[in-house]
Amino acid sequence: MSLNIDDIAYYILGVGAALVLIAYVWFLIRAFRTDPIWGWCMFVPLTILPFSLFRLRQARGPLGLLLLGGVVISFAMVYSKLEQRFRTFGERERIVEGERHITLTGWDKSDYSLLVERSDVVVLQMANPDVTNETLQYLQGLEQLRELDLENTSITDEGLAILAKLPALESLRLSNTKITDEGFRKYLLEKESLLNLDLTGTKGVLSKTLREWRKLREGRRYVN
C-alpha cells in the first residue's frame, strides 16, 4: 500500500502527539512522587510550566520528551505545508501554448489530490481504472477545464453530477464506463458547454439520447 503526502504527515503528527501524551503522563508520575499537591495540580496541564521552573531536576526528563514531541508535531505541519506548495506531477504536467495540460493516464501512483491545487488546468487525461466518483471530487473548482479523458474509469452516474458543474468542459471521453442513459440525461444532456463526446464501449447511453443531445446545439459531435 502506497502512502501519499498527507498520510505521511498524519503519521508523523501521530508520533508527535504520542510523545506529548507520554511526556504528560511522565510529568504526572514525577509530580505525585515529588508532592501529592503538585500531582493533583498537574491535572491542569498549564501547571507543567511552574513545576518545571521550581522542580527542574524532577521535570528534566519529561520536559525534554515534551519538547521533542512539540518539535515532531511542528515538523509534520511544516512538512505538509511545504509539500503541498512545491509538489507537482513532474513530467506528466506541462504548459502547452500557455495552457496547463496534465496526463495521468497510466501513471503508477494513486494520489490525485494535487489536482485541487491545479485550478488552471485546461486538458486533463486520467483514464485509469482506479479513478472513481470520489476521485472526481478533486475536479470541483477546475473552472478552466476544457478537455477531460475518463476512459476505462470506474465512475458511475454519481460522478456525472460533478462533471455537470464544470463550466468550461467542452470535450469529454467516457469510453468503457458504467454510466447509464438515465444518468446522462439527468446530468449531461442539457450541459450547454459540452460539444464533443466519446462513449465508445459505453452501452448504457442510448443512441437516440445522443442524437437528441447533438440536436440541442449546433456543432456537437459524438462517437459511440
C-alpha positions as CSV (number, residue, x, y, z in Angstrom):
1,M,0.0,0.0,0.0
2,S,1.5,3.4,-1.1
3,L,1.3,6.4,1.2
4,N,0.6,9.9,-0.1
5,I,2.0,13.1,1.4
6,D,-1.0,13.7,3.7
7,D,-0.7,10.1,5.1
8,I,3.0,10.6,5.9
9,A,2.3,13.9,7.6
10,Y,-0.6,12.3,9.5
11,Y,1.6,9.5,10.9
12,I,4.4,11.9,11.8
13,L,1.8,14.1,13.6
14,G,0.6,11.0,15.4
15,V,4.1,10.2,16.6
16,G,4.5,13.7,18.0
17,A,1.1,13.5,19.7
18,A,2.1,10.2,21.3
19,L,5.4,11.7,22.6
20,V,3.5,14.6,24.1
21,L,1.0,12.3,25.8
22,I,3.8,10.1,27.2
23,A,5.6,13.2,28.5
24,Y,2.4,14.4,30.2
25,V,1.9,11.0,32.0
26,W,5.6,11.1,33.0
27,F,5.0,14.6,34.4
28,L,2.1,13.3,36.5
29,I,4.2,10.5,37.9
30,R,7.1,12.8,38.8
31,A,4.8,15.4,40.3
32,F,3.0,12.9,42.6
33,R,6.3,11.4,43.7
34,T,7.6,14.9,44.5
35,D,4.5,16.1,46.4
36,P,0.8,15.0,46.1
37,I,-0.2,18.6,45.8
38,W,1.9,19.0,42.7
39,G,0.4,15.8,41.4
40,W,-3.2,16.9,41.7
41,C,-2.3,20.3,40.3
42,M,-0.7,18.6,37.3
43,F,-4.2,17.6,36.0
44,V,-4.3,21.2,34.8
45,P,-1.7,21.0,32.0
46,L,-0.6,24.6,32.5
47,T,0.9,23.5,35.8
48,I,3.7,21.9,33.8
49,L,5.4,25.3,33.5
50,P,5.7,26.2,37.2
51,F,6.6,22.6,38.1
52,S,9.4,22.7,35.6
53,L,10.6,26.0,37.0
54,F,10.5,25.0,40.7
55,R,11.3,21.3,40.3
56,L,13.7,21.3,37.3
57,R,15.6,18.2,38.4
58,Q,12.4,16.1,38.5
59,A,11.0,17.7,35.4
60,R,14.1,17.5,33.2
61,G,13.2,14.1,31.6
62,P,9.5,14.6,30.8
63,L,10.2,18.2,29.8
64,G,12.8,17.0,27.2
65,L,10.3,14.5,25.9
66,L,7.6,17.1,25.7
67,L,9.8,19.5,23.7
68,L,10.7,16.6,21.4
69,G,7.0,15.9,20.8
70,G,6.4,19.6,20.0
71,V,9.3,19.6,17.5
72,V,7.9,16.5,15.8
73,I,4.4,18.0,15.6
74,S,5.8,21.2,14.2
75,F,7.8,19.3,11.6
76,A,4.7,17.4,10.5
77,M,2.8,20.6,10.0
78,V,5.6,22.4,8.1
79,Y,6.3,19.3,6.0
80,S,2.7,19.1,4.9
81,K,2.6,22.8,4.0
82,L,5.8,22.7,2.0
83,E,4.9,19.5,0.2
84,Q,1.5,21.0,-0.8
85,R,3.2,24.1,-2.1
86,F,6.0,22.6,-4.1
87,R,4.9,19.1,-5.2
88,T,4.0,18.6,-8.8
89,F,3.0,15.8,-11.2
90,G,6.5,16.0,-12.7
91,E,6.9,15.3,-16.4
92,R,3.2,14.5,-16.6
93,E,2.4,18.2,-16.1
94,R,3.4,20.7,-18.8
95,I,2.4,24.1,-20.2
96,V,1.3,24.0,-23.8
97,E,0.8,27.3,-25.5
98,G,0.1,28.9,-22.2
99,E,-2.3,26.2,-21.0
100,R,-1.7,23.6,-18.3
101,H,-2.0,20.0,-19.6
102,I,-1.8,17.1,-17.2
103,T,-1.6,13.5,-18.3
104,L,-2.2,11.0,-15.6
105,T,-3.3,8.1,-17.7
106,G,-1.1,5.1,-17.0
107,W,0.8,6.6,-14.1
108,D,1.9,4.4,-11.2
109,K,0.5,6.4,-8.3
110,S,-2.9,6.8,-6.8
111,D,-2.9,10.3,-5.1
112,Y,-5.0,12.6,-7.3
113,S,-5.5,15.2,-4.5
114,L,-2.9,17.6,-6.1
115,L,-5.5,18.4,-8.8
116,V,-7.2,20.6,-6.2
117,E,-4.2,22.9,-6.4
118,R,-4.3,23.0,-10.3
119,S,-7.3,25.2,-10.8
120,D,-5.9,26.4,-14.1
121,V,-5.6,23.0,-15.8
122,V,-7.2,23.0,-19.3
123,V,-6.6,19.5,-20.5
124,L,-6.7,16.5,-18.1
125,Q,-6.2,12.9,-19.0
126,M,-6.9,10.4,-16.2
127,A,-8.1,7.3,-17.9
128,N,-7.3,4.8,-15.1
129,P,-9.4,2.1,-13.6
130,D,-8.7,3.4,-10.1
131,V,-10.5,6.7,-10.9
132,T,-13.8,6.7,-9.1
133,N,-16.6,9.1,-8.2
134,E,-14.7,10.0,-5.1
135,T,-11.6,10.9,-7.3
136,L,-13.8,13.3,-9.3
137,Q,-14.3,15.3,-6.1
138,Y,-10.8,16.8,-6.8
139,L,-12.1,18.3,-10.0
140,Q,-14.5,20.6,-8.3
141,G,-13.4,24.2,-8.9
142,L,-11.5,23.5,-12.1
143,E,-13.3,26.2,-13.9
144,Q,-10.9,26.3,-16.9
145,L,-11.0,22.5,-17.6
146,R,-11.9,22.2,-21.3
147,E,-10.9,18.6,-22.2
148,L,-11.3,15.6,-19.9
149,D,-10.5,11.9,-20.5
150,L,-12.1,9.4,-18.2
151,E,-12.0,6.3,-20.5
152,N,-11.9,2.9,-18.7
153,T,-12.5,4.5,-15.3
154,S,-14.9,3.2,-12.6
155,I,-17.1,6.3,-12.5
156,T,-20.9,6.0,-12.4
157,D,-23.9,8.3,-12.8
158,E,-23.0,9.9,-9.4
159,G,-19.7,11.1,-10.9
160,L,-21.6,12.8,-13.8
161,A,-23.2,15.2,-11.3
162,I,-19.7,16.6,-10.6
163,L,-18.8,16.8,-14.3
164,A,-22.0,18.8,-15.0
165,K,-20.7,21.6,-12.8
166,L,-17.5,22.1,-14.7
167,P,-18.4,25.4,-16.6
168,A,-15.8,25.2,-19.4
169,L,-16.0,21.5,-20.2
170,E,-16.3,21.0,-24.0
171,S,-14.7,17.6,-24.7
172,L,-15.4,14.5,-22.6
173,R,-14.3,10.9,-23.1
174,L,-16.3,8.3,-21.2
175,S,-15.5,5.2,-23.2
176,N,-16.0,1.9,-21.4
177,T,-17.6,3.3,-18.3
178,K,-20.7,2.2,-16.5
179,I,-22.8,5.4,-16.8
180,T,-26.4,4.9,-17.7
181,D,-28.8,6.6,-20.1
182,E,-30.8,7.9,-17.2
183,G,-27.7,9.4,-15.6
184,F,-26.6,11.0,-18.9
185,R,-30.0,12.6,-19.5
186,K,-30.1,13.9,-15.9
187,Y,-26.7,15.5,-15.7
188,L,-25.2,16.0,-19.2
189,L,-28.0,16.2,-21.8
190,E,-28.5,19.9,-21.3
191,K,-25.0,20.9,-20.3
192,E,-24.5,23.9,-22.6
193,S,-20.7,23.9,-22.8
194,L,-20.4,20.2,-23.9
195,L,-19.6,19.8,-27.6
196,N,-17.7,16.6,-28.1
197,L,-18.4,13.1,-26.6
198,D,-16.7,9.8,-26.9
199,L,-18.8,7.0,-25.5
200,T,-17.3,4.1,-27.3
201,G,-18.0,0.8,-25.5
202,T,-20.3,2.6,-23.1
203,K,-23.5,0.6,-23.7
204,G,-25.7,2.4,-21.1
205,V,-26.3,5.5,-23.1
206,L,-28.8,5.1,-25.9
207,S,-28.1,6.3,-29.5
208,K,-31.4,8.2,-29.6
209,T,-30.4,10.1,-26.5
210,L,-27.1,11.1,-28.1
211,R,-28.9,12.2,-31.2
212,E,-31.2,14.3,-29.1
213,W,-28.1,15.8,-27.3
214,R,-26.5,16.6,-30.6
215,K,-29.6,18.5,-31.9
216,L,-29.7,20.8,-28.9
217,R,-26.6,22.7,-30.0
218,E,-25.0,23.2,-33.4
219,G,-21.5,21.8,-33.9
220,R,-21.9,18.9,-31.5
221,R,-20.2,15.6,-32.3
222,Y,-20.2,12.2,-30.6
223,V,-18.7,8.8,-31.0
224,N,-20.3,5.6,-29.6
